[in-house]
Amino acid sequence: MLLFVSDPAVPFTNNLGKRAIRMPKVKQKISGSFRTLLDTQNFCVVRPCLDTLHKQGHGMLDILQRAFAENPIQPAPPPG
């Protein structure tokens, strides 16, 4: 529970986790919902990939430009 006290690599809060799930909820509230099941599925595939690449230090504009140029950046595999 207090691992962050002894290990400085552990964040004090879980804000990254909260931010990861906030976007779909905000999208749902603003637009009322997704129009189709396919829209929801596409959002749930694309958004985590963009979020992961952003956390790995890639610029969002570069990510999107390369994706549309059919030369996407591949996320690094998880450690361990």
CNS distance restraints for C-alpha pairs under 8 A (distance, minus, plus):
assign (resid   2 and name CA) (resid   6 and name CA) 7.69 0.50 0.50
assign (resid   3 and name CA) (resid   7 and name CA) 6.03 0.50 0.50
assign (resid   3 and name CA) (resid  10 and name CA) 6.89 0.50 0.50
assign (resid   4 and name CA) (resid   8 and name CA) 5.84 0.50 0.50
assign (resid   4 and name CA) (resid   9 and name CA) 7.26 0.50 0.50
assign (resid   4 and name CA) (resid  10 and name CA) 4.87 0.50 0.50
assign (resid   4 and name CA) (resid  11 and name CA) 6.13 0.50 0.50
assign (resid   4 and name CA) (resid  12 and name CA) 5.80 0.50 0.50
assign (resid  14 and name CA) (resid  18 and name CA) 6.49 0.50 0.50
assign (resid  15 and name CA) (resid  19 and name CA) 5.98 0.50 0.50
assign (resid  16 and name CA) (resid  20 and name CA) 6.18 0.50 0.50
assign (resid  17 and name CA) (resid  21 and name CA) 6.74 0.50 0.50
assign (resid  18 and name CA) (resid  22 and name CA) 6.06 0.50 0.50
assign (resid  19 and name CA) (resid  23 and name CA) 6.96 0.50 0.50
assign (resid  20 and name CA) (resid  48 and name CA) 7.62 0.50 0.50
assign (resid  20 and name CA) (resid  51 and name CA) 7.48 0.50 0.50
assign (resid  21 and name CA) (resid  25 and name CA) 6.92 0.50 0.50
assign (resid  22 and name CA) (resid  26 and name CA) 6.12 0.50 0.50
assign (resid  23 and name CA) (resid  27 and name CA) 6.08 0.50 0.50
assign (resid  24 and name CA) (resid  28 and name CA) 6.12 0.50 0.50
assign (resid  25 and name CA) (resid  29 and name CA) 6.21 0.50 0.50
assign (resid  26 and name CA) (resid  30 and name CA) 6.04 0.50 0.50
assign (resid  27 and name CA) (resid  31 and name CA) 6.04 0.50 0.50
assign (resid  27 and name CA) (resid  32 and name CA) 7.72 0.50 0.50
assign (resid  27 and name CA) (resid  33 and name CA) 7.11 0.50 0.50
assign (resid  27 and name CA) (resid  34 and name CA) 7.97 0.50 0.50
assign (resid  28 and name CA) (resid  32 and name CA) 5.23 0.50 0.50
assign (resid  28 and name CA) (resid  33 and name CA) 4.31 0.50 0.50
assign (resid  28 and name CA) (resid  34 and name CA) 6.55 0.50 0.50
assign (resid  29 and name CA) (resid  33 and name CA) 6.76 0.50 0.50
assign (resid  34 and name CA) (resid  39 and name CA) 6.16 0.50 0.50
assign (resid  34 and name CA) (resid  40 and name CA) 5.85 0.50 0.50
assign (resid  35 and name CA) (resid  39 and name CA) 6.48 0.50 0.50
assign (resid  35 and name CA) (resid  40 and name CA) 7.85 0.50 0.50
assign (resid  36 and name CA) (resid  40 and name CA) 6.55 0.50 0.50
assign (resid  37 and name CA) (resid  41 and name CA) 6.19 0.50 0.50
assign (resid  38 and name CA) (resid  42 and name CA) 6.04 0.50 0.50
assign (resid  39 and name CA) (resid  43 and name CA) 6.11 0.50 0.50
assign (resid  40 and name CA) (resid  44 and name CA) 6.15 0.50 0.50
assign (resid  41 and name CA) (resid  45 and name CA) 6.34 0.50 0.50
assign (resid  42 and name CA) (resid  46 and name CA) 6.08 0.50 0.50
assign (resid  43 and name CA) (resid  47 and name CA) 5.71 0.50 0.50
assign (resid  44 and name CA) (resid  48 and name CA) 6.74 0.50 0.50
assign (resid  45 and name CA) (resid  49 and name CA) 6.81 0.50 0.50
assign (resid  46 and name CA) (resid  50 and name CA) 6.31 0.50 0.50
assign (resid  47 and name CA) (resid  51 and name CA) 6.09 0.50 0.50
assign (resid  48 and name CA) (resid  52 and name CA) 5.98 0.50 0.50
assign (resid  49 and name CA) (resid  53 and name CA) 6.19 0.50 0.50
assign (resid  49 and name CA) (resid  75 and name CA) 7.38 0.50 0.50
assign (resid  50 and name CA) (resid  54 and name CA) 6.07 0.50 0.50
assign (resid  50 and name CA) (resid  60 and name CA) 7.35 0.50 0.50
assign (resid  50 and name CA) (resid  63 and name CA) 7.46 0.50 0.50
assign (resid  51 and name CA) (resid  55 and name CA) 6.21 0.50 0.50
assign (resid  52 and name CA) (resid  56 and name CA) 6.30 0.50 0.50
assign (resid  52 and name CA) (resid  75 and name CA) 6.88 0.50 0.50
assign (resid  53 and name CA) (resid  57 and name CA) 6.60 0.50 0.50
assign (resid  53 and name CA) (resid  58 and name CA) 5.65 0.50 0.50
assign (resid  53 and name CA) (resid  63 and name CA) 7.72 0.50 0.50
assign (resid  53 and name CA) (resid  73 and name CA) 7.93 0.50 0.50
assign (resid  53 and name CA) (resid  75 and name CA) 5.85 0.50 0.50
assign (resid  54 and name CA) (resid  58 and name CA) 5.02 0.50 0.50
assign (resid  54 and name CA) (resid  59 and name CA) 6.29 0.50 0.50
assign (resid  54 and name CA) (resid  60 and name CA) 6.46 0.50 0.50
assign (resid  56 and name CA) (resid  75 and name CA) 7.89 0.50 0.50
assign (resid  56 and name CA) (resid  76 and name CA) 7.94 0.50 0.50
assign (resid  58 and name CA) (resid  62 and name CA) 7.21 0.50 0.50
assign (resid  58 and name CA) (resid  63 and name CA) 6.85 0.50 0.50
assign (resid  59 and name CA) (resid  63 and name CA) 6.22 0.50 0.50
assign (resid  60 and name CA) (resid  64 and name CA) 6.26 0.50 0.50
assign (resid  61 and name CA) (resid  65 and name CA) 6.04 0.50 0.50
assign (resid  62 and name CA) (resid  66 and name CA) 6.03 0.50 0.50
assign (resid  63 and name CA) (resid  67 and name CA) 6.15 0.50 0.50
assign (resid  63 and name CA) (resid  72 and name CA) 6.89 0.50 0.50
assign (resid  63 and name CA) (resid  73 and name CA) 6.53 0.50 0.50
assign (resid  64 and name CA) (resid  68 and name CA) 6.23 0.50 0.50
assign (resid  65 and name CA) (resid  69 and name CA) 6.16 0.50 0.50
assign (resid  66 and name CA) (resid  70 and name CA) 6.22 0.50 0.50
assign (resid  66 and name CA) (resid  71 and name CA) 5.03 0.50 0.50
assign (resid  66 and name CA) (resid  72 and name CA) 5.01 0.50 0.50
assign (resid  66 and name CA) (resid  73 and name CA) 6.99 0.50 0.50
assign (resid  67 and name CA) (resid  71 and name CA) 5.66 0.50 0.50
assign (resid  67 and name CA) (resid  72 and name CA) 4.36 0.50 0.50
assign (resid  67 and name CA) (resid  73 and name CA) 7.36 0.50 0.50
assign (resid  68 and name CA) (resid  72 and name CA) 7.79 0.50 0.50
